[in-house]
C-alpha cells in the first residue's frame, strides 16, 4: 500500500515567542522574590531556576549571568512593561514635561515617581547593596544615578520654563533638591525602614517639593556654587 507523505506541521513562531516571554517573566519574578527576600549575594542562579521551575541552562541562555538578570529585572520593573522606549519617551514623563502649570507639574512628578517606586522600591535596595560587592551591579547603580539625575534636570527645566521656581533658586540647585528628595534612598528610609505607606510618602513628597521648589512658597535662597 502506498501512502503519501504526512504534511509538515506549520511552525508557529508566535506561540514559541509567547512561551519564551512567559518563561522569561517567570524567571524574573522568581529572581525578584529571592533577591528581595535573601539579598543579591545569597541568591544563586540555581535557586532562581528552582523557584521559576526551569532548568539552569534556561536561565543562563536568557540572561547569561546573575548580574545580567538583575539588570533585565530593573529595566522591566522601572518601565512597567517590555516596551524598549526609555523613561524620557514615556507618555507620563512627556506629560509632566509639557504641562504648563508648575503646581500640577510637581503633583505629576510626585505621583508618577511613587507609581514607579511601588514597583521597584525594594529592588532599589537590592541593587544598591549589590553594588558594594559586584562590579556589574555597581555599574548598574551608577547608570541609575546618572540617568535619574538627567531626568530630574529636564523636569526642573520645564518648571523653570513655566516660571515656577521660587526666587533665589537656580536650575542647578533645584535639580539637586529634586534629585535628593526623589532619590531611592529616601523612599527606602521612609517606606521600607520606617514603615510609611506609599500614599503617606506621596503626600509628604508633594508638599515638600512644593515648599522647596515653587514660587508659591517661601524658602531660603539656594545656589549651587560657581
C-alpha positions in Angstrom: 0.0 0.0 0.0 1.3 3.4 -1.0 0.8 6.2 1.4 1.5 9.8 0.9 3.9 11.9 3.0 2.4 13.4 6.1 2.0 17.1 5.8 4.6 19.0 7.8 3.3 20.8 10.9 3.4 24.5 10.4 5.9 26.2 12.6 4.1 28.6 15.0 6.7 31.2 15.7 4.2 33.4 17.6 3.4 30.7 20.1 7.1 30.0 20.6 7.7 33.6 21.3 4.9 33.8 23.7 6.2 30.8 25.6 9.7 32.2 25.7 8.3 35.5 27.0 6.3 33.7 29.7 9.4 31.7 30.8 11.4 34.9 30.9 8.8 36.6 33.1 8.7 33.6 35.4 12.5 33.7 35.9 12.4 37.5 36.5 9.6 37.1 39.1 11.5 34.4 40.8 14.6 36.4 40.9 12.9 39.5 42.3 11.3 37.4 45.1 14.6 35.8 46.1 16.7 38.9 45.7 14.3 40.9 47.9 14.0 38.1 50.5 17.5 36.8 50.7 19.7 39.5 49.1 21.7 39.5 45.9 24.8 37.8 47.2 22.9 34.9 48.9 20.7 34.2 45.9 22.2 31.7 43.5 21.2 31.2 39.9 20.4 27.6 40.8 17.9 28.9 43.4 16.3 31.2 40.8 15.9 28.3 38.4 14.3 26.2 41.0 12.0 28.9 42.1 10.9 29.5 38.5 10.6 25.8 37.7 13.0 25.9 34.8 16.4 24.3 34.1 19.6 26.1 35.0 20.6 26.3 31.3 17.4 28.1 30.5 18.3 30.9 32.9 21.8 31.2 31.6 20.6 31.2 28.0 18.2 34.0 28.7 20.4 36.2 30.9 24.0 34.9 30.7 24.9 36.0 34.3 23.2 36.8 37.6 24.1 40.4 37.1 22.6 40.3 33.7 19.4 39.0 35.2 19.4 41.8 37.8 19.8 44.4 35.0 16.9 42.9 33.0 14.8 42.9 36.1 15.5 46.5 36.8 14.7 47.6 33.3 11.4 45.7 33.2 10.2 46.9 36.6 11.3 50.5 36.0 9.3 50.8 32.8 6.4 48.5 33.9 6.4 46.7 30.6 8.6 45.2 27.9 8.5 48.2 25.6 12.0 49.4 24.8 11.1 53.1 25.0 13.3 54.9 27.6 11.7 56.8 30.5 12.2 60.1 28.8 9.9 58.9 26.0 7.1 57.5 28.2 3.8 59.3 28.0 3.6 60.1 31.7 7.1 61.7 31.6 6.3 63.7 28.5 3.0 64.8 30.0 4.9 66.2 33.0 7.5 68.0 30.9 4.8 69.6 28.7 2.5 70.6 31.5 2.2 74.4 31.7 1.1 74.7 35.4 4.1 74.3 37.8 1.9 73.2 40.7 0.4 70.4 38.6 3.9 69.6 37.3 5.0 68.9 40.9 2.0 66.8 41.6 2.6 64.8 38.5 6.3 64.3 39.5 5.3 63.1 42.9 2.5 60.8 41.7 4.4 59.2 38.8 7.5 58.8 40.9 5.5 56.9 43.6 3.9 54.7 40.9 7.4 53.6 39.8 8.7 53.2 43.4 5.8 50.9 44.2 7.1 48.6 41.5 10.8 48.9 42.2 11.2 50.3 45.7 12.6 47.2 47.3 14.6 46.4 44.2 16.5 49.7 44.7 17.9 48.4 47.9 18.9 45.1 46.3 20.9 46.9 43.6 22.4 49.4 46.0 23.6 46.6 48.3 24.8 44.5 45.4 26.8 47.4 44.0 29.2 47.1 47.0 30.3 43.6 46.1 29.6 43.2 42.3 31.2 45.3 39.6 28.3 44.8 37.2 25.8 45.8 39.8 28.0 48.8 40.7 27.9 49.9 37.0 24.1 49.5 37.0 23.7 51.5 40.2 25.9 54.3 38.7 23.9 54.3 35.5 20.7 54.6 37.5 22.1 57.6 39.3 23.2 59.4 36.2 20.0 58.7 34.2 17.9 59.6 37.2 19.7 62.9 37.7 19.3 63.8 34.0 15.6 63.1 34.1 15.3 65.3 37.2 17.2 68.1 35.4 14.7 68.0 32.5 11.8 68.2 34.8 13.3 71.2 36.7 14.0 73.0 33.4 10.4 72.5 32.4 9.2 74.0 35.7 11.6 76.9 35.3 10.4 77.5 31.7 6.9 77.9 33.2 8.4 80.5 35.7 7.6 78.1 38.5 10.9 78.1 40.5 10.9 80.3 43.6 13.1 83.4 43.7 16.7 82.7 44.6 16.7 79.1 43.4 18.5 78.4 40.1 18.1 75.3 37.9 21.2 73.6 39.2 20.3 73.8 42.9 16.7 73.0 42.1 17.8 69.8 40.3 19.9 68.9 43.3 16.9 69.3 45.6 14.6 67.3 43.4 17.2 64.6 42.9 17.7 64.3 46.6 14.1 64.3 47.7 13.2 61.9 44.9 16.2 59.6 45.4 15.6 55.9 46.0 17.4 56.1 49.4 14.7 58.5 50.8 12.0 56.0 49.8 13.9 53.2 51.4 14.4 55.1 54.6 10.8 56.2 55.0 8.8 53.4 53.4 11.0 50.3 53.9 12.8 51.2 57.1 10.2 53.5 58.9 7.0 51.8 57.6 5.4 54.7 55.8 2.7 53.8 53.3 3.1 54.7 49.7 0.2 57.2 50.0 1.8 58.8 53.0 5.1 59.2 51.1 3.4 60.7 48.1 1.6 63.3 50.2 4.8 64.3 52.0 6.7 64.3 48.8 4.2 66.6 47.0 4.1 69.0 49.9 7.8 69.1 50.4 8.6 69.6 46.7 6.0 72.4 46.5 7.7 74.1 49.5 11.2 73.7 48.3 10.8 74.4 44.6 7.9 76.5 43.7 7.5 80.3 43.6 4.2 79.9 45.5 6.2 79.0 48.7 8.8 80.9 50.6 12.2 79.4 51.2 15.9 80.4 51.6 17.9 81.4 48.6 20.0 78.5 47.3 22.5 78.5 44.5 24.8 75.6 43.6 28.2 77.3 43.8 30.1 78.9 40.9 
